[in-house]
């Protein structure tokens, strides 16, 4: 099972909500990264949709989860039905590309 996740909103470091704390306690921070896509406003939260142009990139962070099978269902619940978890490539600052889960906004 894929055990990396790219986060771009309330699950990033510096956020203190219950699910950010859960992720940070159960994963290793791999670094700042970016992923092809564009941010959209999703109510009071941010969402991410697919890129429309070559300039569309979303800044975020990559974490390696210690037990993805246990953690991902909890994060799925937090994100809700408006988001879908999909695998996608992200680029670390050193340009290494890693496949990661990311939550894409559906609405």
Backbone atoms as SQL, in Angstrom:
CREATE TABLE atoms (id INTEGER PRIMARY KEY, chain TEXT, resi INTEGER, resn TEXT, atom TEXT, x REAL, y REAL, z REAL);
INSERT INTO atoms VALUES
  (1, 'A', 1, 'UNK', 'N', 0.850, -1.191, 0.000),
  (2, 'A', 1, 'UNK', 'CA', 0.000, 0.000, 0.000),
  (3, 'A', 1, 'UNK', 'C', 0.886, 1.241, 0.000),
  (4, 'A', 2, 'UNK', 'N', 0.499, 2.219, -0.773),
  (5, 'A', 2, 'UNK', 'CA', 1.199, 3.500, -0.826),
  (6, 'A', 2, 'UNK', 'C', 1.164, 4.139, 0.558),
  (7, 'A', 3, 'UNK', 'N', 2.318, 4.550, 1.074),
  (8, 'A', 3, 'UNK', 'CA', 2.363, 5.054, 2.447),
  (9, 'A', 3, 'UNK', 'C', 2.782, 6.521, 2.563),
  (10, 'A', 4, 'UNK', 'N', 2.804, 7.241, 1.445),
  (11, 'A', 4, 'UNK', 'CA', 3.124, 8.677, 1.496),
  (12, 'A', 4, 'UNK', 'C', 1.870, 9.491, 1.198),
  (13, 'A', 5, 'UNK', 'N', 1.824, 10.690, 1.811),
  (14, 'A', 5, 'UNK', 'CA', 0.693, 11.585, 1.578),
  (15, 'A', 5, 'UNK', 'C', 1.201, 13.005, 1.385),
  (16, 'A', 6, 'UNK', 'N', 0.629, 13.686, 0.406),
  (17, 'A', 6, 'UNK', 'CA', 0.906, 15.098, 0.140),
  (18, 'A', 6, 'UNK', 'C', -0.236, 15.897, 0.747),
  (19, 'A', 7, 'UNK', 'N', 0.103, 16.855, 1.618),
  (20, 'A', 7, 'UNK', 'CA', -0.920, 17.689, 2.247),
  (21, 'A', 7, 'UNK', 'C', -0.654, 19.151, 1.903),
  (22, 'A', 8, 'UNK', 'N', -1.723, 19.915, 1.714),
  (23, 'A', 8, 'UNK', 'CA', -1.597, 21.296, 1.257),
  (24, 'A', 8, 'UNK', 'C', -2.444, 22.272, 2.060),
  (25, 'A', 9, 'UNK', 'N', -3.178, 21.794, 3.043),
  (26, 'A', 9, 'UNK', 'CA', -4.072, 22.659, 3.812),
  (27, 'A', 9, 'UNK', 'C', -3.934, 22.427, 5.295),
  (28, 'A', 10, 'UNK', 'N', -5.038, 22.092, 5.937),
  (29, 'A', 10, 'UNK', 'CA', -5.099, 22.021, 7.396),
  (30, 'A', 10, 'UNK', 'C', -4.397, 20.813, 8.004),
  (31, 'A', 11, 'UNK', 'N', -3.784, 19.961, 7.186),
  (32, 'A', 11, 'UNK', 'CA', -3.004, 18.833, 7.715),
  (33, 'A', 11, 'UNK', 'C', -1.503, 19.134, 7.716),
  (34, 'A', 12, 'UNK', 'N', -1.109, 20.316, 7.249),
  (35, 'A', 12, 'UNK', 'CA', 0.300, 20.697, 7.219),
  (36, 'A', 12, 'UNK', 'C', 0.837, 20.967, 8.611),
  (37, 'A', 13, 'UNK', 'N', 2.149, 20.976, 8.724),
  (38, 'A', 13, 'UNK', 'CA', 2.796, 21.359, 9.975),
  (39, 'A', 13, 'UNK', 'C', 2.366, 22.781, 10.328),
  (40, 'A', 14, 'UNK', 'N', 2.255, 23.047, 11.602),
  (41, 'A', 14, 'UNK', 'CA', 1.820, 24.358, 12.047),
  (42, 'A', 14, 'UNK', 'C', 0.336, 24.420, 12.351),
  (43, 'A', 15, 'UNK', 'N', -0.425, 23.443, 11.880),
  (44, 'A', 15, 'UNK', 'CA', -1.848, 23.356, 12.208),
  (45, 'A', 15, 'UNK', 'C', -1.999, 22.467, 13.438),
  (46, 'A', 16, 'UNK', 'N', -2.960, 22.805, 14.280),
  (47, 'A', 16, 'UNK', 'CA', -3.080, 22.121, 15.565),
  (48, 'A', 16, 'UNK', 'C', -4.412, 21.401, 15.714),
  (49, 'A', 17, 'UNK', 'N', -5.086, 21.113, 14.608),
  (50, 'A', 17, 'UNK', 'CA', -6.343, 20.376, 14.733),
  (51, 'A', 17, 'UNK', 'C', -6.051, 18.905, 15.032),
  (52, 'A', 18, 'UNK', 'N', -7.055, 18.209, 15.467),
  (53, 'A', 18, 'UNK', 'CA', -6.922, 16.810, 15.897),
  (54, 'A', 18, 'UNK', 'C', -6.314, 15.918, 14.813),
  (55, 'A', 19, 'UNK', 'N', -6.706, 16.113, 13.569),
  (56, 'A', 19, 'UNK', 'CA', -6.234, 15.240, 12.491),
  (57, 'A', 19, 'UNK', 'C', -4.821, 15.586, 12.042),
  (58, 'A', 20, 'UNK', 'N', -4.453, 16.852, 12.105),
  (59, 'A', 20, 'UNK', 'CA', -3.063, 17.233, 11.839),
  (60, 'A', 20, 'UNK', 'C', -2.168, 16.615, 12.906),
  (61, 'A', 21, 'UNK', 'N', -2.584, 16.685, 14.158),
  (62, 'A', 21, 'UNK', 'CA', -1.823, 16.070, 15.244),
  (63, 'A', 21, 'UNK', 'C', -1.700, 14.562, 15.036),
  (64, 'A', 22, 'UNK', 'N', -2.781, 13.926, 14.619),
  (65, 'A', 22, 'UNK', 'CA', -2.786, 12.487, 14.359),
  (66, 'A', 22, 'UNK', 'C', -1.781, 12.131, 13.265),
  (67, 'A', 23, 'UNK', 'N', -1.815, 12.881, 12.171),
  (68, 'A', 23, 'UNK', 'CA', -0.881, 12.633, 11.073),
  (69, 'A', 23, 'UNK', 'C', 0.555, 12.818, 11.540),
  (70, 'A', 24, 'UNK', 'N', 0.825, 13.938, 12.196),
  (71, 'A', 24, 'UNK', 'CA', 2.201, 14.258, 12.581),
  (72, 'A', 24, 'UNK', 'C', 2.756, 13.268, 13.601),
  (73, 'A', 25, 'UNK', 'N', 1.897, 12.708, 14.450),
  (74, 'A', 25, 'UNK', 'CA', 2.332, 11.727, 15.443),
  (75, 'A', 25, 'UNK', 'C', 2.557, 10.344, 14.832),
  (76, 'A', 26, 'UNK', 'N', 1.998, 10.118, 13.647),
  (77, 'A', 26, 'UNK', 'CA', 2.049, 8.789, 13.037),
  (78, 'A', 26, 'UNK', 'C', 2.700, 8.779, 11.662),
  (79, 'A', 27, 'UNK', 'N', 3.537, 9.768, 11.412),
  (80, 'A', 27, 'UNK', 'CA', 4.202, 9.863, 10.116),
  (81, 'A', 27, 'UNK', 'C', 5.507, 10.636, 10.272),
  (82, 'A', 28, 'UNK', 'N', 6.372, 10.459, 9.302),
  (83, 'A', 28, 'UNK', 'CA', 7.644, 11.174, 9.258),
  (84, 'A', 28, 'UNK', 'C', 7.563, 12.235, 8.169),
  (85, 'A', 29, 'UNK', 'N', 7.917, 13.459, 8.517),
  (86, 'A', 29, 'UNK', 'CA', 7.943, 14.554, 7.554),
  (87, 'A', 29, 'UNK', 'C', 9.102, 14.325, 6.592),
  (88, 'A', 30, 'UNK', 'N', 8.808, 14.282, 5.282),
  (89, 'A', 30, 'UNK', 'CA', 9.844, 14.069, 4.275),
  (90, 'A', 30, 'UNK', 'C', 10.322, 15.370, 3.648),
  (91, 'A', 31, 'UNK', 'N', 9.485, 16.406, 3.673),
  (92, 'A', 31, 'UNK', 'CA', 9.927, 17.689, 3.133),
  (93, 'A', 31, 'UNK', 'C', 8.833, 18.488, 2.480),
  (94, 'A', 32, 'UNK', 'N', 9.193, 19.742, 2.212),
  (95, 'A', 32, 'UNK', 'CA', 8.334, 20.633, 1.434),
  (96, 'A', 32, 'UNK', 'C', 8.293, 20.086, 0.014),
  (97, 'A', 33, 'UNK', 'N', 7.156, 20.246, -0.644),
  (98, 'A', 33, 'UNK', 'CA', 7.008, 19.688, -1.986),
  (99, 'A', 33, 'UNK', 'C', 5.987, 20.494, -2.767),
  (100, 'A', 34, 'UNK', 'N', 5.842, 20.141, -4.008),
  (101, 'A', 34, 'UNK', 'CA', 4.782, 20.730, -4.835),
  (102, 'A', 34, 'UNK', 'C', 4.224, 19.663, -5.750),
  (103, 'A', 35, 'UNK', 'N', 2.973, 19.914, -6.157),
  (104, 'A', 35, 'UNK', 'CA', 2.247, 18.943, -6.972),
  (105, 'A', 35, 'UNK', 'C', 1.472, 19.705, -8.037),
  (106, 'A', 36, 'UNK', 'N', 1.377, 19.115, -9.207),
  (107, 'A', 36, 'UNK', 'CA', 0.590, 19.730, -10.284),
  (108, 'A', 36, 'UNK', 'C', -0.857, 19.814, -9.837),
  (109, 'A', 37, 'UNK', 'N', -1.434, 20.991, -9.937),
  (110, 'A', 37, 'UNK', 'CA', -2.817, 21.204, -9.550),
  (111, 'A', 37, 'UNK', 'C', -3.046, 22.671, -9.249),
  (112, 'A', 38, 'UNK', 'N', -4.238, 22.967, -8.776),
  (113, 'A', 38, 'UNK', 'CA', -4.576, 24.356, -8.410),
  (114, 'A', 38, 'UNK', 'C', -5.455, 24.333, -7.172),
  (115, 'A', 39, 'UNK', 'N', -5.213, 25.317, -6.304),
  (116, 'A', 39, 'UNK', 'CA', -6.017, 25.432, -5.093),
  (117, 'A', 39, 'UNK', 'C', -7.323, 26.138, -5.408),
  (118, 'A', 40, 'UNK', 'N', -8.381, 25.698, -4.745),
  (119, 'A', 40, 'UNK', 'CA', -9.687, 26.340, -4.850),
  (120, 'A', 40, 'UNK', 'C', -10.229, 26.518, -3.433),
  (121, 'A', 41, 'UNK', 'N', -11.077, 27.515, -3.261),
  (122, 'A', 41, 'UNK', 'CA', -11.717, 27.714, -1.970),
  (123, 'A', 41, 'UNK', 'C', -12.860, 26.727, -1.833),
  (124, 'A', 42, 'UNK', 'N', -12.869, 25.983, -0.743),
  (125, 'A', 42, 'UNK', 'CA', -13.900, 24.967, -0.484),
  (126, 'A', 42, 'UNK', 'C', -14.577, 25.327, 0.838),
  (127, 'A', 43, 'UNK', 'N', -15.456, 26.318, 0.796),
  (128, 'A', 43, 'UNK', 'CA', -16.048, 26.815, 2.034),
  (129, 'A', 43, 'UNK', 'C', -14.976, 27.518, 2.829),
  (130, 'A', 44, 'UNK', 'N', -14.801, 27.119, 4.092),
  (131, 'A', 44, 'UNK', 'CA', -13.753, 27.740, 4.898),
  (132, 'A', 44, 'UNK', 'C', -12.411, 27.016, 4.765),
  (133, 'A', 45, 'UNK', 'N', -12.360, 25.985, 3.932),
  (134, 'A', 45, 'UNK', 'CA', -11.136, 25.210, 3.737),
  (135, 'A', 45, 'UNK', 'C', -10.627, 25.378, 2.315),
  (136, 'A', 46, 'UNK', 'N', -9.421, 24.848, 2.071),
  (137, 'A', 46, 'UNK', 'CA', -8.866, 24.822, 0.727),
  (138, 'A', 46, 'UNK', 'C', -9.117, 23.458, 0.112),
  (139, 'A', 47, 'UNK', 'N', -9.273, 23.456, -1.191),
  (140, 'A', 47, 'UNK', 'CA', -9.365, 22.217, -1.940),
  (141, 'A', 47, 'UNK', 'C', -8.348, 22.267, -3.058),
  (142, 'A', 48, 'UNK', 'N', -8.121, 21.140, -3.674),
  (143, 'A', 48, 'UNK', 'CA', -7.198, 21.070, -4.801),
  (144, 'A', 48, 'UNK', 'C', -7.894, 20.355, -5.947),
  (145, 'A', 49, 'UNK', 'N', -7.747, 20.920, -7.125),
  (146, 'A', 49, 'UNK', 'CA', -8.269, 20.327, -8.353),
  (147, 'A', 49, 'UNK', 'C', -7.111, 20.140, -9.324),
  (148, 'A', 50, 'UNK', 'N', -7.381, 19.468, -10.405),
  (149, 'A', 50, 'UNK', 'CA', -6.349, 19.234, -11.410),
  (150, 'A', 50, 'UNK', 'C', -5.840, 20.515, -12.033),
  (151, 'A', 51, 'UNK', 'N', -4.633, 20.468, -12.538),
  (152, 'A', 51, 'UNK', 'CA', -4.013, 21.617, -13.196),
  (153, 'A', 51, 'UNK', 'C', -4.718, 21.920, -14.507),
  (154, 'A', 52, 'UNK', 'N', -4.828, 23.212, -14.817),
  (155, 'A', 52, 'UNK', 'CA', -5.379, 23.651, -16.101),
  (156, 'A', 52, 'UNK', 'C', -4.282, 24.142, -17.040),
  (157, 'A', 53, 'UNK', 'N', -3.176, 24.633, -16.454),
  (158, 'A', 53, 'UNK', 'CA', -2.071, 25.152, -17.256),
  (159, 'A', 53, 'UNK', 'C', -0.758, 24.578, -16.725),
  (160, 'A', 54, 'UNK', 'N', 0.306, 24.781, -17.469),
  (161, 'A', 54, 'UNK', 'CA', 1.630, 24.301, -17.053),
  (162, 'A', 54, 'UNK', 'C', 2.122, 25.023, -15.810),
  (163, 'A', 55, 'UNK', 'N', 1.564, 26.187, -15.512),
  (164, 'A', 55, 'UNK', 'CA', 1.978, 26.971, -14.353),
  (165, 'A', 55, 'UNK', 'C', 1.223, 26.602, -13.081),
  (166, 'A', 56, 'UNK', 'N', 0.275, 25.701, -13.162),
  (167, 'A', 56, 'UNK', 'CA', -0.544, 25.341, -11.994),
  (168, 'A', 56, 'UNK', 'C', 0.185, 24.342, -11.101),
  (169, 'A', 57, 'UNK', 'N', 0.625, 24.818, -9.943),
  (170, 'A', 57, 'UNK', 'CA', 1.307, 23.993, -8.939),
  (171, 'A', 57, 'UNK', 'C', 0.745, 24.338, -7.574),
  (172, 'A', 58, 'UNK', 'N', 0.655, 23.364, -6.712),
  (173, 'A', 58, 'UNK', 'CA', 0.214, 23.562, -5.330),
  (174, 'A', 58, 'UNK', 'C', 1.387, 23.214, -4.416),
  (175, 'A', 59, 'UNK', 'N', 1.689, 24.135, -3.511),
  (176, 'A', 59, 'UNK', 'CA', 2.758, 23.920, -2.534),
  (177, 'A', 59, 'UNK', 'C', 2.197, 23.133, -1.356),
  (178, 'A', 60, 'UNK', 'N', 2.994, 22.220, -0.830),
  (179, 'A', 60, 'UNK', 'CA', 2.550, 21.431, 0.309),
  (180, 'A', 60, 'UNK', 'C', 3.699, 20.703, 0.963),
  (181, 'A', 61, 'UNK', 'N', 3.372, 19.606, 1.627),
  (182, 'A', 61, 'UNK', 'CA', 4.352, 18.820, 2.365),
  (183, 'A', 61, 'UNK', 'C', 4.072, 17.340, 2.139),
  (184, 'A', 62, 'UNK', 'N', 5.130, 16.554, 2.192),
  (185, 'A', 62, 'UNK', 'CA', 4.986, 15.100, 2.072),
  (186, 'A', 62, 'UNK', 'C', 5.338, 14.458, 3.409),
  (187, 'A', 63, 'UNK', 'N', 4.493, 13.523, 3.809),
  (188, 'A', 63, 'UNK', 'CA', 4.726, 12.711, 5.000),
  (189, 'A', 63, 'UNK', 'C', 4.732, 11.242, 4.603),
  (190, 'A', 64, 'UNK', 'N', 5.582, 10.462, 5.281),
  (191, 'A', 64, 'UNK', 'CA', 5.564, 9.019, 5.130),
  (192, 'A', 64, 'UNK', 'C', 4.865, 8.448, 6.358),
  (193, 'A', 65, 'UNK', 'N', 3.720, 7.818, 6.134),
  (194, 'A', 65, 'UNK', 'CA', 2.904, 7.304, 7.232),
  (195, 'A', 65, 'UNK', 'C', 3.480, 5.995, 7.746),
  (196, 'A', 66, 'UNK', 'N', 3.492, 5.834, 9.069),
  (197, 'A', 66, 'UNK', 'CA', 4.032, 4.626, 9.683),
  (198, 'A', 66, 'UNK', 'C', 3.089, 3.441, 9.481),
  (199, 'A', 67, 'UNK', 'N', 1.794, 3.682, 9.480),
  (200, 'A', 67, 'UNK', 'CA', 0.808, 2.617, 9.272),
  (201, 'A', 67, 'UNK', 'C', -0.352, 3.192, 8.456),
  (202, 'A', 68, 'UNK', 'N', -0.158, 3.238, 7.147),
  (203, 'A', 68, 'UNK', 'CA', -1.142, 3.857, 6.252),
  (204, 'A', 68, 'UNK', 'C', -2.506, 3.179, 6.330),
  (205, 'A', 69, 'UNK', 'N', -2.536, 1.871, 6.502),
  (206, 'A', 69, 'UNK', 'CA', -3.818, 1.154, 6.536),
  (207, 'A', 69, 'UNK', 'C', -4.695, 1.603, 7.701),
  (208, 'A', 70, 'UNK', 'N', -4.089, 1.999, 8.796),
  (209, 'A', 70, 'UNK', 'CA', -4.840, 2.481, 9.957),
  (210, 'A', 70, 'UNK', 'C', -5.141, 3.974, 9.858),
  (211, 'A', 71, 'UNK', 'N', -4.167, 4.743, 9.402),
  (212, 'A', 71, 'UNK', 'CA', -4.282, 6.203, 9.384),
  (213, 'A', 71, 'UNK', 'C', -5.190, 6.726, 8.273),
  (214, 'A', 72, 'UNK', 'N', -5.098, 6.155, 7.086),
  (215, 'A', 72, 'UNK', 'CA', -5.858, 6.698, 5.948),
  (216, 'A', 72, 'UNK', 'C', -7.377, 6.686, 6.152),
  (217, 'A', 73, 'UNK', 'N', -7.981, 5.649, 6.694),
  (218, 'A', 73, 'UNK', 'CA', -9.429, 5.710, 6.914),
  (219, 'A', 73, 'UNK', 'C', -9.842, 6.871, 7.842),
  (220, 'A', 74, 'UNK', 'N', -8.988, 7.179, 8.818),
  (221, 'A', 74, 'UNK', 'CA', -9.287, 8.291, 9.711),
  (222, 'A', 74, 'UNK', 'C', -9.182, 9.625, 8.969),
  (223, 'A', 75, 'UNK', 'N', -8.178, 9.770, 8.118),
  (224, 'A', 75, 'UNK', 'CA', -8.031, 10.992, 7.331),
  (225, 'A', 75, 'UNK', 'C', -9.143, 11.104, 6.282),
  (226, 'A', 76, 'UNK', 'N', -9.555, 9.972, 5.718),
  (227, 'A', 76, 'UNK', 'CA', -10.681, 9.972, 4.774),
  (228, 'A', 76, 'UNK', 'C', -11.930, 10.532, 5.450),
  (229, 'A', 77, 'UNK', 'N', -12.165, 10.112, 6.676),
  (230, 'A', 77, 'UNK', 'CA', -13.323, 10.585, 7.435),
  (231, 'A', 77, 'UNK', 'C', -13.242, 12.088, 7.662),
  (232, 'A', 78, 'UNK', 'N', -12.065, 12.575, 8.002),
  (233, 'A', 78, 'UNK', 'CA', -11.859, 14.014, 8.222),
  (234, 'A', 78, 'UNK', 'C', -12.131, 14.800, 6.948),
  (235, 'A', 79, 'UNK', 'N', -11.634, 14.326, 5.834),
  (236, 'A', 79, 'UNK', 'CA', -11.789, 15.058, 4.578),
  (237, 'A', 79, 'UNK', 'C', -13.234, 15.042, 4.086),
  (238, 'A', 80, 'UNK', 'N', -13.952, 13.979, 4.322),
  (239, 'A', 80, 'UNK', 'CA', -15.366, 13.933, 3.972),
  (240, 'A', 80, 'UNK', 'C', -15.633, 13.588, 2.520),
  (241, 'A', 81, 'UNK', 'N', -16.921, 13.598, 2.183),
  (242, 'A', 81, 'UNK', 'CA', -17.372, 13.183, 0.850),
  (243, 'A', 81, 'UNK', 'C', -17.017, 14.159, -0.259),
  (244, 'A', 82, 'UNK', 'N', -16.663, 15.400, 0.098),
  (245, 'A', 82, 'UNK', 'CA', -16.322, 16.396, -0.921),
  (246, 'A', 82, 'UNK', 'C', -14.931, 16.177, -1.503),
  (247, 'A', 83, 'UNK', 'N', -14.160, 15.285, -0.887),
  (248, 'A', 83, 'UNK', 'CA', -12.787, 15.026, -1.313),
  (249, 'A', 83, 'UNK', 'C', -12.631, 13.558, -1.664),
  (250, 'A', 84, 'UNK', 'N', -11.743, 13.306, -2.625),
  (251, 'A', 84, 'UNK', 'CA', -11.411, 11.931, -2.990),
  (252, 'A', 84, 'UNK', 'C', -9.899, 11.764, -2.915),
  (253, 'A', 85, 'UNK', 'N', -9.468, 10.705, -2.277),
  (254, 'A', 85, 'UNK', 'CA', -8.037, 10.413, -2.164),
  (255, 'A', 85, 'UNK', 'C', -7.588, 9.687, -3.418),
  (256, 'A', 86, 'UNK', 'N', -6.539, 10.243, -4.058),
  (257, 'A', 86, 'UNK', 'CA', -6.007, 9.650, -5.287),
  (258, 'A', 86, 'UNK', 'C', -4.477, 9.651, -5.246),
  (259, 'A', 87, 'UNK', 'N', -3.835, 8.700, -5.923),
  (260, 'A', 87, 'UNK', 'CA', -2.371, 8.741, -6.028),
  (261, 'A', 87, 'UNK', 'C', -1.954, 9.733, -7.118),
  (262, 'A', 88, 'UNK', 'N', -0.888, 10.466, -6.836),
  (263, 'A', 88, 'UNK', 'CA', -0.401, 11.454, -7.793),
  (264, 'A', 88, 'UNK', 'C', 1.064, 11.729, -7.474),
  (265, 'A', 89, 'UNK', 'N', 1.833, 12.153, -8.456),
  (266, 'A', 89, 'UNK', 'CA', 3.251, 12.439, -8.253),
  (267, 'A', 89, 'UNK', 'C', 3.440, 13.828, -7.669),
  (268, 'A', 90, 'UNK', 'N', 4.383, 13.933, -6.723),
  (269, 'A', 90, 'UNK', 'CA', 4.765, 15.208, -6.126),
  (270, 'A', 90, 'UNK', 'C', 6.278, 15.339, -6.236),
  (271, 'A', 91, 'UNK', 'N', 6.770, 16.574, -6.271),
  (272, 'A', 91, 'UNK', 'CA', 8.205, 16.832, -6.386),
  (273, 'A', 91, 'UNK', 'C', 8.711, 17.508, -5.121),
  (274, 'A', 92, 'UNK', 'N', 9.709, 16.899, -4.497),
  (275, 'A', 92, 'UNK', 'CA', 10.371, 17.508, -3.346),
  (276, 'A', 92, 'UNK', 'C', 11.253, 18.660, -3.825),
  (277, 'A', 93, 'UNK', 'N', 11.747, 19.452, -2.895),
  (278, 'A', 93, 'UNK', 'CA', 12.587, 20.603, -3.235),
  (279, 'A', 93, 'UNK', 'C', 13.842, 20.178, -4.000),
  (280, 'A', 94, 'UNK', 'N', 14.364, 18.966, -3.727),
  (281, 'A', 94, 'UNK', 'CA', 15.554, 18.483, -4.440),
  (282, 'A', 94, 'UNK', 'C', 15.201, 17.866, -5.798),
  (283, 'A', 95, 'UNK', 'N', 13.936, 17.993, -6.195),
  (284, 'A', 95, 'UNK', 'CA', 13.393, 17.545, -7.488),
  (285, 'A', 95, 'UNK', 'C', 13.128, 16.043, -7.580),
  (286, 'A', 96, 'UNK', 'N', 13.350, 15.314, -6.466),
  (287, 'A', 96, 'UNK', 'CA', 12.953, 13.902, -6.473),
  (288, 'A', 96, 'UNK', 'C', 11.440, 13.847, -6.568),
  (289, 'A', 97, 'UNK', 'N', 10.935, 12.942, -7.376),
  (290, 'A', 97, 'UNK', 'CA', 9.490, 12.771, -7.510),
  (291, 'A', 97, 'UNK', 'C', 9.055, 11.521, -6.765),
  (292, 'A', 98, 'UNK', 'N', 7.975, 11.668, -6.008),
  (293, 'A', 98, 'UNK', 'CA', 7.438, 10.572, -5.216),
  (294, 'A', 98, 'UNK', 'C', 5.947, 10.446, -5.468),
  (295, 'A', 99, 'UNK', 'N', 5.475, 9.226, -5.573),
  (296, 'A', 99, 'UNK', 'CA', 4.037, 9.011, -5.668),
  (297, 'A', 99, 'UNK', 'C', 3.451, 9.137, -4.263),
  (298, 'A', 100, 'UNK', 'N', 2.372, 9.900, -4.148),
  (299, 'A', 100, 'UNK', 'CA', 1.746, 10.174, -2.856),
  (300, 'A', 100, 'UNK', 'C', 0.233, 10.142, -3.005),
  (301, 'A', 101, 'UNK', 'N', -0.431, 9.878, -1.907),
  (302, 'A', 101, 'UNK', 'CA', -1.863, 10.118, -1.853),
  (303, 'A', 101, 'UNK', 'C', -2.075, 11.618, -1.747),
  (304, 'A', 102, 'UNK', 'N', -3.159, 12.112, -2.316),
  (305, 'A', 102, 'UNK', 'CA', -3.569, 13.503, -2.166),
  (306, 'A', 102, 'UNK', 'C', -5.094, 13.539, -2.185),
  (307, 'A', 103, 'UNK', 'N', -5.659, 14.474, -1.443),
  (308, 'A', 103, 'UNK', 'CA', -7.109, 14.639, -1.432),
  (309, 'A', 103, 'UNK', 'C', -7.487, 15.724, -2.433),
  (310, 'A', 104, 'UNK', 'N', -8.249, 15.321, -3.468),
  (311, 'A', 104, 'UNK', 'CA', -8.723, 16.254, -4.486),
  (312, 'A', 104, 'UNK', 'C', -10.173, 16.628, -4.192),
  (313, 'A', 105, 'UNK', 'N', -10.455, 17.898, -4.400),
  (314, 'A', 105, 'UNK', 'CA', -11.783, 18.436, -4.140),
  (315, 'A', 105, 'UNK', 'C', -12.696, 18.087, -5.318),
  (316, 'A', 106, 'UNK', 'N', -13.855, 17.537, -5.034),
  (317, 'A', 106, 'UNK', 'CA', -14.752, 17.044, -6.081),
  (318, 'A', 106, 'UNK', 'C', -15.798, 18.048, -6.542),
  (319, 'A', 107, 'UNK', 'N', -16.173, 18.999, -5.715),
  (320, 'A', 107, 'UNK', 'CA', -17.272, 19.912, -6.078),
  (321, 'A', 107, 'UNK', 'C', -16.814, 21.077, -6.926);
